[in-house]
Amino acid sequence: MMTLNQKLYQLFENKARQVTIDTLSLGLGYTAVTTSEGGVGLSYTYFGDKKSCMVLNEHIDYEAKPASLLLEKIKSDNSVERSMALALINARNYDAAVALPEDKNNNIMYDKFKIGADAKIAMVGFFGPLVRNFREKRIPLEILDESRGLGHKQDFYHKLGNWAEVLMLTSTSILNQSTEEILANIGEKVKTVMLGPSTPMTAKAFEHLPVHMLAGTVPIDKENTLKAVRHGMGTPVLHKFSRKSFLSLI
């Protein structure tokens, strides 16, 4: 079966040939790409196991080059190269993403998945505002975020298959290539939402996977978005210059 990264490459191969890269900004928190037709896209900068000052396999100047050159890196074994390629994918999908409805306070997501006091939530990646909200409302929550030392993978997978009703899955899983492994462990009735600024807001990419909603971040103020990326800012700052959009897959 085709992996998600392979699927993304296939979906955007032709679109990438039609444009060039205007700018590539590799920030400490996020990566941003702008393209010649006006698109702008974000991705988390996933450094993985950084061992030196060199984070890329080779020096390539992607700016003013065909976007297809960078798209190839979604298949790379280098996590930073995959980050840059995912930002390109989101830039190339910008027109479609910016036309999607907004879910500023996550109300649509909550209603769609019936997230209330009795809901059982599994979360991969630590989403601070959601965690605080769930804990304030005493909503049962299990978190797996190995970078923060939260959760034990096998225990989490057991609960994902036998306890959870909703899975909130970080789109960073695309970058560390764990999406398929995580989704292979969900129970039949679990509803999954993939969320975060890296999320590619296109239904076709997820046709082969049990994902039921996409919740992403679409830059609106492009200049300040790029400045925030260059200055090493994270999600709270990027949200000031973007809007939270959703795409239901069911």
N, C-alpha and C positions, 0 to 999 in steps of 0.2 A: 504494500500500500504506500502511496505517496505521502511523505511527511508534510507537515504544515509549511515548513520553510520551502520545500520543493514546490508545493502548491502555490505559495505566494510568488515564487519566481515565475512559474508558468503563467499566472494571471497577469503579471505586470511586464512580461518580457517585451511584448509589442509596444506597450505604452512607454516603456523606458527608451525605446529606440527613437521615439518621436521628439524627444527634448534633450536639452543639455543641462548640466549642473551649473547653477549660478553661484551658490555659496555652500560650503560645507563647514559647519561649526561644531567642533568636537569639545563639548564642555565636560566639566568634572561630574555634573549631575545628569545632564541630558545632551543629546546630539540633535542638531537641526540641519535640515537640507532645504534649500530653495531651488526651484527649477525654472527654466526659461519661459514657461507658459504662465508663471505666477503662483505655482504651488509652494506650500511650505509644510514640512512634516517634522514630527518629533519622534525621538526614541530615547529610552533610558540608555545611558552609557554604561554598558556592562563590561567591566574590566576583567572579570573572572579572577584568575590567580595571577595577578600582576607581579612580576619578578624583577623588572628593570624599568628604566625610563623609556624603553622602546615598547610601545603597545600595539604596533602594527607589523605585519609580516614584511612589508616593503613600502618604499616611498613612492606614492603615486599622487600626482596633482589631478584631482577629479574635476576641478572647476573648469568650466568651458569645454568639458569633454562630454561625449554622449553618456546619458544616464545609464545606459545598458552596462557600461563598464563597472559602475558601482553596484548595480543590481546583482551582478554575479556573486558579490560578497555575502549575500544572504545564505549561500551554501558553504561559506568559509569555515575553517576550523578555528578561526580567530574571533573571539566574542565581540571585540570592538569593531571589527569589520562587519559583523552581522548587525551591530547597532547602527552603523552608518547606512547600511542597506535598508534596514527597516524604516529609518527616517526618510529615506528616498521613497520607499513604497507609500508611506503616509503622505508625502508631498505630492506624489503622482495621483493619489486618491483624494486630494484636497477638495476638488469641486464637488465630488459626491458626498464627502464627509461634512462639508460646511452647510449642505442643504438638509441635513438630518435634523430632527427635532431635538430640542434642548431638554435636559433633565437636571436642572441646576442644583436641586436639593435632594436628588436621588428618590424623589417621591414616586416616579413612574416605576423605577426598579423595585422599590418596596411593595408597591401595589401589585406589580406583575407576578412577583414571587411570594406574595402573601407573607412578607417579613414583619412579624409582630412578636409579641411576648412568647408565643409558643413555638416559634420557628427554631430550627436547629441549623446553625450556620457553620460551615467549614470554610476557612480562608487560607489561601496560599499567597504569601506576601503580607506585609503588615501595613494596613491602610488605617493610619492613626485616627482620622475623623470618624470613620465607620466603626472602628473598635470602641472608641469612646461612646458613641451613640448606642451601640449594642449593649455595652456594659451598664450605661445609665438606665436602659430599659430592661435590664436583666434578661436579655436574649441569650440563650445558650450559644457559646462560640468556642470553636477549636481552631487554633492557628498553627500553621507550619511556615516558618521563615528561618531557614538554616543560617542565613547570614547574621541573624539576631540571636541565634541559639534558642529559638522558640519551637517547641514541638519535637516529636520523634517521628521520623518518616513512617515507619511500619505501623506504629500506633495510630497515626493520623490516617493512613490508608485504610486501616480497619474501620475506623469511624466513618470515613468517606463512603465505604461500601455498605455499612450496616446501620448507621445512625443519622448521618446528615440528610437534610432536605434541600439545602441550597449550597452550592460551591461558588465562592468568589475567588476567581483565579487571576493573579497578576499576569499582564501581558509580557512581563519580563521572562516568563516561562518560554516564550518564543526564542529569546536570546540565549538562555541557558539550555535550550532544547529539551525541556522536561515536560512540555505540554502533553504529548501523547502518553507518557508514563503516568502522569497524574490522572488524566481522563480515563485511562484503562482501569482505574481502581474505584470509579464512582458506582454507586448503586443505581438500579434501573430507574428509580423515581427522582433522582437528584436533578435539579435544574441548575445549570451553570451559566454564570455571567463572567465574561472576560473583561477586565477593566484596567484602566491606567492610560497615561498619555501615549504609550507605545502601541496601543491597540489599533490594528488595521481595520478600519470600519467598512468592511466588505463581506457580505454574506457568503459569497462563493468560496472564500478561503476556508470556511468552516463547514462546508456541506458534508464532509466525511467524518465530522467529529460531533460529540454530544455537547455542543455549546448552544445556548438558547437566547443569549443577549450579549451585545457588545456595548460597552460603555467607555467612550474615549474622550480625548481632549483635543479640540480643534482650535488652533491659533486664529485670533481675530485681529489683534494688533500685532502685525508681523514684526515691525521694527523693534518694539519692546520685548517681544518674545525672543528674538535673536540676541538682543542685548542681555536678557536674563540668562540665556544659555551660555553666552560668552563669559558672564560673570559668575558662573558656577552655581546658579540658583536651582532650586528644586521645585517640586510640584506646587506647593502653596503660592509661590511667586508666579509660576507659569499660569496658574488658574486666573490670576488677575488680568491676564491679557488673552484669555481663551474662553471657550465655553464648553461645558460638558454635554456631549451629545450621546444619543443612544440609538441602537438599531436592534429591534426585536427579530429573532430568527424563528419564532414559533407563532 
